[in-house]
Amino acid sequence: MYGQVAEEVGLTWGGRWKMMDLGHVEYHKPGFKLGRSSAR
């Protein structure tokens, strides 16, 4: 239920990850990219 509610409000739930983390949620701004910026 926790993961379902988190996803309904736009969060990423750790229960869907390859290495599950059931108590973890994350918010990513639209357009957010993981990794280093190439604009160095």
PyMOL commands that set and color helices and strands:
alter all, ss='L'
color gray80, all
select helices_A, chain A and resi 2-8+14-16
alter helices_A, ss='H'
color red, helices_A
select strands_A, chain A and resi 12-13+25-26
alter strands_A, ss='S'
color yellow, strands_A
deselect
rebuild
show_as cartoon
